[in-house]
Amino acid sequence: MNNLDSKINWADFYKKYVKRLKKAGVSKMQGLCPFHNDHKASFWFNTVNGCFKCEACGESGNGQTFLEKIENIDSKEAYKRLLKIAGEYREPEKKEKFTLRYYSEMKKLPLEFLSELQIKNTRNGIVIPYFDAEGAVLCKRNRYGERMFSWARGSKINLYGLWKIKDFGAFDYIVLVEGESDAHTLWLYNIPALGVPGASTFRQEWAEHLKDFNVYIYKEPDQGGKTFLRKICGELFKAAFKNEVFEITIPNFKDPSELHINAQDEFQNRWNAVIESAVKVDIEKAAVKPDEVIKGAPVSLRIPQGFKLTEDGIFILDQKRGIDVRFCSTPVIISKRLVSIETNEEKLEIAFLKDKKWHRQIVQRSTLFQNRTIIQLSDIGINVTSENSKFLVRFLGALLDENMDLIQISKSVTQMGWHGRKFLPYLSGDIVVDVDSNGSRWVNAYHKSGKYEEWTKHIGKCRENYIFRFILAASFAAPLLKVMNHRIFMIHNWGNTRFGKTAALKAALSVWGEAEGLMGNFNATRVGLEKMASFFNDLPLGIDEKQVVGNRQDFIESLVYMLSLGKSKVRGTKSGGLQKSSSWRSIILTTGEEPIIASNSQSGINTRVIEIYGAPFENENWAGKMHKVTAENYGFAGEKFLGSLINEGRFLTNIRELYDTFCREYESEIKIGTHMANVALISAADVLVSEIVFNSSREKALEEAKNMGYKILMELGEQQEDVNDKAYEFIREWAISNRNQFENDAKQRYGYIESRTFYILPSILEEALGKKNYSYRKTIRALGERGLIGSSYYNGKLQYSVVKRFGGGISRFIEIKFKELEESQPF
């Protein structure tokens, strides 16, 4: 309607129907409403666009709807009348009926010649009979227009022209063309030809008709021509066709019919030149040859019949009009088939051209092949809507079917780390990581940047600090957990703000990629951290800034247990099933201004967390420089480290030998067993890092790794002593505050007191320590080794308890004398 507004005088238009018209503004007129008995001029219309409304009865609309209502006609007739008023109406052209004469004139073929082929008129067009070699009718094809065809019921499709083969005996070749009209044209010039009824219809058994001839395949200069050539070659190859096959085309003309229509006088000479310039075809190679439709596309595929793919989008052939119609402006292809190693589920990788750059996306098959779900691709920039979705589904389905032999099949995984002898991210072979858009930032962070030499120069200098060295070695040790069947553990570096803790964590993560993109923080949900841990499988998981969660000790400890467990919580689905659970192996590297282990933390936390207090750099300037170094240089060392181990076969020999060596040395000299195995593993990794990454000798590497491990274990021992001191202090305060429970008249006896010495029933003390999250066994052993509680022997075995008579019988007690009581507590 918009283009008619300026061509219609709306005042003249409404004057025929509205009485007492008068101006009511610059572009408004009003009068009596023709739709009801109006006396107050409630009707008005806009003189610019013709829109109207009655303020009384509520009728409203534009000029077209006005005509529909006032004249009681349909919208088509109303629009036709407006076109006439505007002077824009054109009577539709009467289409000439498609007859044999019409076909004769269109193709410039003699009518008598066509009649001899028994082509006849029908009610709606013409019918073209197909005969076999003996002249019996095989099938009939109806033609209604230039590109409108149908097969008669019961037709057995075959080559067109079989009955003429007996007349081709004087020739040693035969030409295959698409359709009947090209065959008609070539027969007119006495050229041996057969028509193939469609670009992709040729069948293997039809090769029998061609066994006495060399075959010339006419390839039209479009996608259909490529399909035609490929299909025939494929079927001839299956039939073990022995004669020669050639490809021919006519320069500047689509097909023989077009050459005949436009250059009859030159036809024979031009055709002779075409035959002379024919190109011999290797039918096996031609059968599988892909189409290079867009230069620079990730893969070359065969485009299915009826479709065209260009940089401008995807087109479908409109059979009625005979033109290619674009239905999607974004070129999309299927670039890979991905089969999950974990679930055997298959997905597809698509590639699409956007902003002159190819992008890739992994998609569920069920998303790609349903009209209602494929619309989700619009979120990544593919121009698909509810209107064109069915065409895109049809195209991609046909593309996959046509190219099952060409589309690469790759294995896919949802997490990094070991998959057989391959390791992601760098030694992955053909394995593809399948993650959602949120996880893609982690995948993208695993890349190289800057210079390896620059990284080793600065990192090597900072390894002189044993804390930095230990954290860095832990990053390299993460992939060794699986090899050594070692359990997950956490390393927490804590201290004041300017200690350089975050810089050291970045250095550790820069071993594998871009530290900033790989680093997480404690301000995350449990589910979010599960997802991170699962993705960073066999790699270090870096979590910064413990202080962001404040004093939520229970939350922190629950995270420690969850991450060290190595598998996610089992969760249900809305449908009543179970969600897929995830698992992982990792060394978790964390930082914070406060420790993770509290004085009342459960013993399980102590065994899972190595806490290191102190600065990982010699001075603040080094820490500041490390931020810049790791932001510019990263991603080299991890690949070099693992590549060397794999290529030189060091996994089962070198690593285990080193690990066993450090375990023996540490066990013989340091009396702390909680984290000895963890420190031994990192020490073994440090030796290999020194050799592979920093080119040190084995002797020097062993000595430096051993010194690092000793310092860490000594610090852990001091921390354990501190815990034991706190446990002893708790027992003292608890015993004194509850000394009434040691008297004879107590309702519940905790034990008894004799000569300023407390004799405590073990079950009572174990309960009291447990309520404060102290380990009863560890505390008793530590106090016993320090001589703070009594001991005895039972069957030759040392016991940190004593046997006493109590309540008419014999019982075991924890005997403890507090020195402070001797000095200041008279009884």
N, C-alpha and C positions, 0 to 999 in steps of 0.2 A: 504493500500500500504506500510506503514512504515515497517511492518514485513517481506515484500518480498524484500526490497531494498538490504539487505545484502546477499540474496540468489540468486541474478541474476547478471551475468557478463554483465554490460550494454554496454561495448565496443563490445562484441560479438553480443549482441542484435541489436545495431544500425548498425553494419558492413554490415548487409544484405541489408540495405536500403540507407545508406549514402556513397557516393563515395569520394575518396581522403581524408580519415580520417587521422588526425595527432594530436598529443598532443598539447595542448595550455595552459598547466599549470599543477599543481599537481593533480587536480581532474577534469580536463576539456579537452574535445577533440572537434575538429571542422572539418567540411567538407562541401561538396556541399549540399544545401537544396533539399530534395526530393519533396518538395511541389511547387517549381517553377523553372524556367530555370536559375539556379544559376551558376555563373562563378567565384565568389569571396570568396567561402567558408564562407558564412554568417551564416551557421547553426552550433550550438554547443550544447553539452549536458554535464551534470554532471555525472561523472563515479561512484559517491557514491549513489545518489538517483535516477538517470535516468531522471531528469527533463531536458527539452530541450527548445531552442528558436532559431528562425531565425531572425537575426537583419535586414534583408531586407524585407521579406514579413510579418513579425510579428507573424507567427504561434508559439505557445508555449504550454507547458503542461507537463505531466509526461509520463511514459511509457505506461500507459493504454490509455490515450487520443491519444498518438501517433499511437497506433495500431488501434484505432477506425477510425482515419482519413486516415491512409495510406492503411488499408485493407478494409475500408468501412464496418465496422461491429459495432454491438451495444456494449454498455459498459459491459454487462454480458458476451458476448463471448470474449471480449478483456481481461477481468479479468481472465476468465477460461484459456486462452492461457498463461497468465503470471504465473498462478499457475502451469501449466504443465512445463514451463521453469524452475521454482524454485523447481520442484519436490514435490509440495505440493498438487497437485490435487488428489481428491478421487472421484471415480464414485459414484453417489448417490445410496443408497440402494433401491432396488425395494421393495415397501411395499406390503406385502401379503394381498390379498383380504379378507375382513372380511366375512366369511361364517359360516354356521351352524357347519361344521366340525371344523373350526378355533375356534369358541366359545366353542365347546365341549372339545377340547384339552386345551384351555386356562383355563376353569373352572373345568376340569377333571370330566365332566359329560358325561354319556353314550350317544352316538349319538341316539340310539334307544329310550331312555328315553325322550330326547328332541323332537324327531320327534312325539312321542305320544302326546305331548303338542301342536302339530300342528304348531310348529315354522318352518319357511321355509326360504329358500334363496330368495333374491331379486337381482336386478341388482347391487345394491351398498352395500348390507349387508344382514341382516336378518330381518324378521318381526315377532313380538310376538303378537299373538291375545289375547285379553281380552274377556272372556265370562261371561255372567250373570249366575244366579243360575240354569237357565233352559238350558244353553248351547248355547244361542244365542250370536252372536258377538256384544260386546258393542263398542269396539274400537281396534285400532291396533297401535302398537308402533314399529317404525323402529329403528334398531340399526346398526350403521356403523363402530363402533370401540369400544375401551374400555370405552370411556366416551362420545360418540357421539350418540345422540338420536333425534328423531322427531316423532310427532304424525301424523297419516294419517288424511287426510281431513275428517271432519265430525265426528271425534272421540268424544265419551262421556266418559270422564275420570272417572274411578272408581277404586276400589280395584282389585288387580290382584289375581285371584284364587277363585273367588266367586262360580264357578261351582264345586269346590272341598269341599265346606262346608258340603255338605251332607255326605261326607266320613269322617268327623271329629267327628261324633256322639259318638265315643268311648272315646273322650277326653272331659275334663271339661275346657280346656284352649285353647287359640289360640295365636300364636306368630305374631306380626306385625314387619316386616322388611322393610327397604327402598330398593325398586327396585325389579326386577324380579329374578336376579341371586341368591340372598340369599334365596328367596322362592324356587327356583329350588333345591338348595342344601338341604334345610330342608325337602322337599317332598321326595327327594331321600332316606332319613332316616326315612320316614313315620312320620314326625313331622308336626302337624297342623300349617300352616302358611299362611299368606296373605301378598302380597307385596303392599306397598304404593308407588305410582309413584312420588317420590320426597319428600324432607324433610319437605316442608311446604304446601303440597297439601291436607292433610287429611281434610275431610268435616264433619260437624255435622251430616248430614243425613246418613253417612256411619256407624254410631254407631248402627243402626238398624240391620246390619249384624252380630254384635258381641253380641247381647243381651243374647245369651244362653251360653256364655263363660266368664271365667276370661281372662283378657288380659295381655300378657307379651310383653312389648315394648322393642325391641332391640335398645340400644343406642350405636352408634359408638363413638369411643374416639376422636371426633373432634367437631368443632363448629356446623357442620351439624347435628351431633348426638344430641346436646343440643336442636337445633331447632326442630328436629324430635320429641323428647320427649315432649317438651313444646307445640308444635302445636297439637299433638294428645290429650294430657291431656286437653288442652283448649276446643277442640271441644267435647270431651266426657263429660266434665263438663257442657257445654251448652246443651247437649242432655240429661242431668240428668241421666247419666249412673250409674246403681246401683251395678254392679258386681265389683269384686276386680281388681285392676290394679297393675302390677309389672314392675320394671325396671330390665333389665338384660344386662350384657356385658360378653365378653369372655376375660379373662386376656391374654395379650400378642398378641392378634389377633384383627384385625380390625372388622371382621364380620364372620358369619358362613361360607361363601364361602372361605375365607382365611384359616380358620381352616381346612376345608375339603381338600383344595389343599395341605396343608403342613403336615397334621397329620390325614390321613383317618383312620388309625388303632385305634387312640385314640378318634376319634370324639364322639362316643356314650357316652363314660365315661365322657369326658370333658363336653358334653352337659348336661348330667344328673346333674353334679356338678353345672353348670350354673343355672339350674332351681331351684336346692335346695338352692342356695345362692341369689335368687331373692329378691329384696328389694321392699316392698310394697310402693305404691305411693299415696299421697294425691293429687288427680288430680286438685283440686282447687288451692292449693299452687304451684304445679309444673307448672301450666299454667302461673303464673305471676312471677315465680322465675327468678331473673336476673342472668347474668353470671359474675363471678369475674375473668375477663380476665387479669387484671393488678393489682397486689397487691398495695394497697395504693391509687387507683384511687378515685377521689372525689365522684363519684357515680358508682353504679353497674347497668349495663344495659344489655338487651338482644341484642346480636350481630346478625344482620340480615343474613339470608341464603345467602351463596355465598361469605361471607367476613370473615376475621379473623383479630383480633386485638391483638397485643402483644407489649411488650416494644420496639421491633424493628421496629414497624410501623403498617401500615394497608395493608392487603393482599386481593386480589381478586382471586377467583377460575378460572383458565384457563380451560374451559370445554373440549377443544380439547386435551390438554396434561394431564389433570387431576392433576395439581399441583397448589399450591397457589403462586401467583406472587405478590411481594411487589410493590405497586405503590406510597406509601408515607412513608417516613422514620420517620415521626412525628406522634405518636399516638394522635388522636383527638377524643373527644367525646362531646356530647351536655349535659351540666350539669344542665341547668335551662331554663325555659320559663319565660320571663319577660314581664308583661303587665303594661304599663304606667298608673299611676293613673291620670296623667294630660291629656293624649290624647287617651288612650285606645289602642295605638299602641303596637304591640307585637315584641319583639326582642328575641334573643337567647343568652344565655351565653355558650361559649364553654370552654372546659378545654383541655390543650395539654401538653404533657410531653416533656420538653426540658432541657438538661443538668441535668437529673435525678431529676427534680423538676417540679411539676405540676403548670401551670400558667392558669389564667382565663382571658377571654376577652368577652365583650359584643359586639354582631355583629348584624347588620340589617339582617333580613331574606332574603331580596332581594340580599344582598351581598353573603350570604352563599349558595344560591341555583341557582347561575348562573355561568357558566364556565368562563366567562370573568371577573366577579367581585370577585370571590373567590380568585383570584390570589393576591388580596390585603393582604391576611393573611400572605403572605411571609414577609411582613414588620415587623411582630411581631415574626418571627422565625419559622413559619410553612413551611415545604418544599413542597410548591405547585407551579407548573409551568403551562404554557399553555399546556404542554404535558399530565400532570396527573390530571388536574383540573376537567375534566368530571367524572373521577372515584371517586374523593373526593366528588363532588356534589352528585353523585349517592349513595355513602356510607352514607353521612350525612342525605340525604332524607329518605333512608330506615331505618336508625337508629332512626330518629324521629318518623316515622310511626310505627315502632315496639315497641316504648317505650312511647307512649303518656300517658299511665297510670302510668308510673314510674317517668318520668321527672317532677321535682317539678315546680309548677307555683308560682312565686313570683311577688309582686307588685314592680314597679320601679318608681323612681322619678329622676329629674335632679337637684334638689336643696335640701339643708339641711332644717332643721327647722320642724315646725309642719305639720303633715299629719294626720288629725283626732286627736286622743289622743296619737299618737305615735310621737316621736321626734328623728330626726337624728342630730348628729351621734350615740348617745349611747342608746337611748330607742326606737330603730327602729323596733323591732320584726323581721318580715321576709321581710321588705322593703329593696330593693337594690338600691344603688345610681348608676345611669347610666350617666357617663360623658366620654368625649373624653380623649385622652392620656394627653393633657395639664392639664385638670382638675383633673386627677388622683393624682397629687402631693398634691392637697388640701385634697382630700379624705384620702390619706395615712397619712396626718399630724394629722388627728383626731385619736389619739391612746394614750395609757397611757405609761408612762415610769418613772422610779425612785420610790420615796416613797412619799406617800400622807402626812405623818407626817412631812417630811422634808420641803415640800412645805408650809404647814400651819404655821410651826414655823417661817420661814423667812417672808412670806407674812403678817402674823398677826402682826409682829413687825412693818412693814412698813406702816400699816394702821393707825398708829398714825399721819401720815401726811395727812391732809384733802384732798389735791389734789390727792395723790396716792389712797386714800380710795374712792374718787369719781370716778376716772377712773376705778378702779377695780369693784366697784358696778355697773357701767354702763355695764360692760361685762356680769355680771349676769342678768342685767335688760333686755338685748336684747330679750330673748324669751318671755318677759312679754308684749311686744308691742301688739301682737295679742290678748292676753288675755284681755288687758285693752282697746283695740281698740284705741291705742295711735299712734300718727303720728311719722314719722321718724325724727330724729334730729342728729346733729353732735356735737362732743366735740373736741375742738382743744386746745391742750396744747402746748404753745410756750414759747420760752426763749432762753437763751444762750446755746452754744454747750454743756457744761458740766453739764447741769441741770438734766440729767438722764431721759429725756422724752422718749427715745426709750426703756430704761429698764422698765419703767412703762407700756408702751404699750405691751411689751413682757409679763409682769406679767399678764396683763388683758387677753391676748390671751392664756396664759398657763392654764387658767381655763378650756379650752376646748380641747387643744391639743398642738402640737409642735409649739411654737410661730414663729420660724424662717420660717416654711413652710406655716403658715397661714397669714403672714404679706405681704402686698403689699406696693407700693410706688406711689408717684404722677407722676413718669416718665412712664406714661401709656396712651394709647389712650382712648377716650371716650367709644368706643366699648369694649375695654378690661376691663375697670372699671365696665361697665354694666354687663359683664359676671361674674366678681367677686362678685358684689353685689347680682346678682340673685342666685349664688351658696351659698353665706353666708347668706341666708334667715333666719331670726329669730335668727341670731347669730351676734356677733360684727364683723364689718368690719374694720380691722386695716390698716391704710395707713400712712406710715412713710415719713419723710423728705419732707415737703412742699417746701423747698427752691430749690429743684432740678428743678423746673419749672421757677425759676427766677422771673421776674417782670410781668409775664403774668396774671395780675389780672382778666382780662375778662375770661380767660380760667378757672382759679380757681373758679370764681363765677358761671360759667356755669356748672362746675362739682357739686358744692353745690346744685344748683337747680335740676340737673339731678338725683343725688343720693337721695335727699329728696323727689323727686316726686314719687319714688317707682316703676317706670315702664320704660321700654326701649322705644326708639324712634321707630315709625312705619317705616319699611323699605320694599322696594319692592324686588322681585326676578327677575332673568333674564327672566323668563317665563311670567312675567306680573302679578304674584300674589303677596301675602304679606308674608314676613318672619314671623315665629312664634315670637311673642313678649314675653318678660319676665317681671316678677315683683318681688318685694322683700319688706321685712320689716327688718330694721336693725338700730342699733345705731352705727354710724360711728365714730371711734376713730382715730384722726389724730394728728400728731406732726409736728413741724417746728421751725425754728429760727425766723420767722416773723409771725405776725398775718394774719388771713384770711380776717378779716373785715378791710377795709380801711376807711379813713375818708369820702370818697364819695361813699361807698358801698350802694347799694339799700337797702331799709328797709327790703326786703324779706330775705336778707342774715343775718341780725341781728336776725330775728326771727327763723332762722334755725340753727344757729351756737352758741354754748356756748363756749366762748373763755376764757381760764384760763391761765393767765401768772404766771409763777413761777416754782420752783423746786419741783417735787413730792417726793423727798427724803431729809432727814435731812442733809445728807452729801454725798460727792462724793463716798466714800468707799461703802456705802450701795448700791448705784446705780451699782457700778462695780460688787458687789457680786450678785446682782439680775440677771445679765446676766448669770452667772454660774448656779445659782439655777434653773432658768426657763429652761435652756438648758438640765438639768439632771432630773428634776421632773415636770411632767405636765400631764394634761388630766383627773384628778380625780375629781376636785371640781365641775365642771359643771354637771357631771352625778349625783353626790351625791345631789346637790342642786335641780335639776329638779325631780329626783327620789323621794325625800322626799316630794316635793310639790304635785306630782301626787298621791303618795300613801296615803298621809294624807288629800287629797282633799282641799288644801289651796287656790286654784286659785280664786274661786268666792267669798270667804269670807275674808280670811286673807289679801290677797293682796289689795283688794278694800278698806277694812276698813283702812289699813295702809295708802294707797294713799289719801283717803279722809281726814284722820287726819292731814297729813302733808300739804295738800292744805289749810285747815282751819287755821292752825298755821302760815304758811308763809304769807298768805294773810292778816292776822290780824296784823302782826308785821312789814312786809316789803312792801314798796310801789313800787314794781316792778312786773309786771304781764307777761312779755314777756316769760320767761323761768320757771316760777313758777311750772307749771304742769310737766315739764321735770325733774326738781330737785326733786319734790315730788315723782315721779315714782322711781327715783334712790335712794332716801332716803328709800322708802318702801322696795326696793330690798336689800338695805344695812342692814336693820333690819333682814330680813330673812337670809342673808348671815352670820351675826353674830351668829344667833341661830343655823343654820344648819351646817355650815362649821366650825365655831370657838367656838361653844358650849357656847355662852354667854346667859345671862338671858334676858328676854324680856325688863325689865326695863332699864338695862344697854344699850342694843341694841338701844332702842328708843332714849335715851339721846344722845348717840354718833352719831346716824344718823341725829338727829335734829341739833346738833352743826355743823356737816359737811355741811348740807344744808344751814344753816344760813350764813356760811362763803362764800360759793359759790355765794349765792344770793347777799350778800353784795358786793362782788367783781364785780358781773355783774352790780349792781346798780352804782358803781363807774365808770365802763366803760361807762354806759349810760350817766352819768353826763358829762363825757369827750366828748362824741359825741355831747351832747347838747351845751356845751361850744363852740365846734368848729362850730356848726350851728349858734350860736349867733354871733360869730366872723365873719362868712361869711356874715350874714345879715348886720352887721355894715359896713364892707368894701364895700359890694355891694351898700348899700344905699348912702354912702358918694361918691363913685365913680360915681354914677348915679344921683346926686342931681339935675342936670339940668333938669332931667325928672320930677322933682316935681314942676318946675316953671310953671307959667301961659302960657308962650309962647312955651312950649314943644309940639312937634308933637304928642307924645304919653305920656299921663300923667300917672305916677306911683302912684300919690297921691298928697299930699302937705305937706309943713313944716310949723309948727306954734310954735313959742317960743321954738326953738331947739328940737322940738318933730316931729318925722316923722309919718305921717298917710299914711299907705301903703294899696293900694287896695289888698284884699286877693287873687284875681286871679293872679295878677302880682307877688306877693310874692311866691305863690304856684308854679308858672312856674319857677321862679328863683331857688328855693330850689330843685325842681325836676331835673333841669339840672345838679345839683351837687349831685344827688342821695340822698338827705336828705328827710326824711319823713315829709311832711308838717304838718300833724295832730299831730304826735309825738312831733315835734319841738315846735309847738304853745302851746300844752298842757304843755310841760316841762317848757317853758319860762313863761307861765301864772302862773304855780304853784310856780315859783321862784319870781314872782312879777316883771318881766322884761318887760312885755307888759300890756297894759290896759285891763280892763274887764268891763262887764256890765251884767245886768240881763234882760232876755226876757221871759215873762210869768213865772217868778219865777225860771228860769233856768240860771245858770252861763254861760256866753259866754266870750271867750277870744278875744273879738273884741268890738269896740265902734261904736255908730251911730253919724254921722256928716253930716251937710249940705255941699253939694259939687256940683258945676256946676248947680245950680238951683234946686237941688233935695236933697234927703236924701240917704246916702250910708253908708255901714259898712266899717270900716277900722281897720287895725292892728295898734295899737298905741304903739310906741316904742321910748323911750328917751335914748340916749346913754350918760352915765355919762362922758365919755371921751370928748364929744363935749362941755359939760358945762365947763370943765376945760381948754380946749386948742383950741377950735374951735369958734372964734368970728364970728357972722353973721352980 
